Amino acid sequence: MLKTPDMLVLLCLICAADALYKQWIPDTNFENRTNWDGGVVPCGNSVVHFAAERKVSVFVETAHSVKELRLPSYGEFIFNPGAGFFVSNGNEPGCESTTVKFKNHDSSKWFDPTLWQSAATQDDLLNKNFIFSVHEESVPCGYDNVVFKSSSSFKVDTSSALPQIPVRSVSILGKMFQDDMEFAKYLMSQTGQLQFHGSSRLVIVDASCEDATGCDCGNSANHQRICDAVTCSPTSCEKPLLPAGHCCDVCGAIVTIQYAPSFQLETYRQRVQHLFLVLPQYKSVQVGMSKVFKSTRLLKFIPFGTKAEIQVVVVDEDKGFQAEALAREMVKDANSHGANLGIVEAGFQTSSGNNGNSGNAGMIVGVIFGVLIMFALVTALVVLVNKRVLRIPSLAQMPSMSWLGRGSDVDGALGGPLDEGFDNPMFDKPTVLPDVPSLYAPEINMSISMGQSQVHFVNPAYDEKETDFTA
């Protein structure tokens, strides 16, 4: 039977197995003072001014008294039950008589990572239990649920490097859209056209991350657009780090995990959360995990494809010191429990320049990789020889071995005289063939003649009449 803490962890793992929920922060609510110039919500003595050329959908939550209301040429109010406007006589106590202008929200862009909040569940959104991510993954991924606050309206520019922006679902004014045809009808409505504008269309796809080791977010095509919306703060550490998918240097650590097929990203995320981040010393630490694809190089300079690995970005508010301590703890944990977690190897680099590795797994992989390359080269050589693309030189074509003569030097070098075998009377001693006196005679050199189209020779071992050969 599971103990209570284990049961809580299991429930968290079940929740985290689903896609993340990413909530849009800005709104166009009448009651939000940040939407007004001067940061003051209009009151009974105010002249409320909406620019005539602005197209905006404004959510009104309660009733308001105003002195005057100047509306845009194209726009709408979405009234909560009981909300509305009434005209006052302009004598409301404590209310300054002034013109209050509604701000322009055309510049609120979808690919601005500072305008999104991420959480594992909708309850975490309400409780503000947000998740830290690199900039690319702060914007909704293709398998994420997009949430616009239930009692609010908004305006967002969906311009993208691609014609479409895929998401898993969209929640607007408390209604969740999970079918693209239904959502397309909403986009064509007056409210939808006021809330969404830009060159790309938001689409709902029936997709989820089916890979337990993690999935690619899909925002790399808009990396520059994302980074253009980010203002980086100066760093105070010795060697700032730039994580993959992030726009700014950070102080802290990056843990790199090489994993096996049994690895589960969400399980490991929850392990780090409940094993380390609950400790008091890591209260200010933020951890972001993602699967990244990095190019590999043979002999450190020849491009050799890409490989997937898990990147864990660890940052804190204390110049990265606590982040470095947590990175070491994570690698130590990988050393002890990596086999059970599906971790093959874990290493880290820090903004102080102190790096570490979990073991020699990388060296073993390198050795195996080298053996495979050698085997491939030998196999290729055999194939080329069999197809006669390459030829192996014969012994007759090998370099002369005359230096291994039969002299006394060689005999001495080998410890005694060499055994020369037996005499061959046909080749070694031509004088033993007296019955063929002309075989080695000088006149044999004259028995070969060449013409324009013929070669004629005489073989003394046969009848002279049978030796004609025409080439």
Secondary structure, 3 states (H helix, E strand, C coil): CCCHHHHHHHHHHHHHCCCCEEEECCCCECCCHHHECCCCCCCCCCEEECCCCCEEEEEECCEEEECEEECCCEEEEEECCCCEEEECCCCCCCCCCCEEEECCCCCCECCCHHHEEEECCHHHHHHCCCCCCCHHHHCCCCCCEEECCCCCCCCEECCCCCCEEEECEEEECCEEECCHHHHHHHHHCHHHHHHEECCCEEEECCCCCCCCCCCCCCCHHHHHHHHHCCCCCCCCCCCCECCCCCCCCECEEEEEEEECCCCCHHHHHHHHHHHHHCCHHHCCCEEEEEEEEEEEEECCCEEEEEEEEEEEEEECCCCCHHHHHHHHHHHHHHHHHHHHHCEEEEEEEECCCCCEECCCHHHHHHHHHHHHHHHHHHHHHHHHHHCCCCCCCCHHHCCCCCCCCCCHHHHHHCCCCCCCCCCCCCCCCHHHCCCCCCCCCHHHHHCEEECCCCEEECCCCCCHHHCCCCC
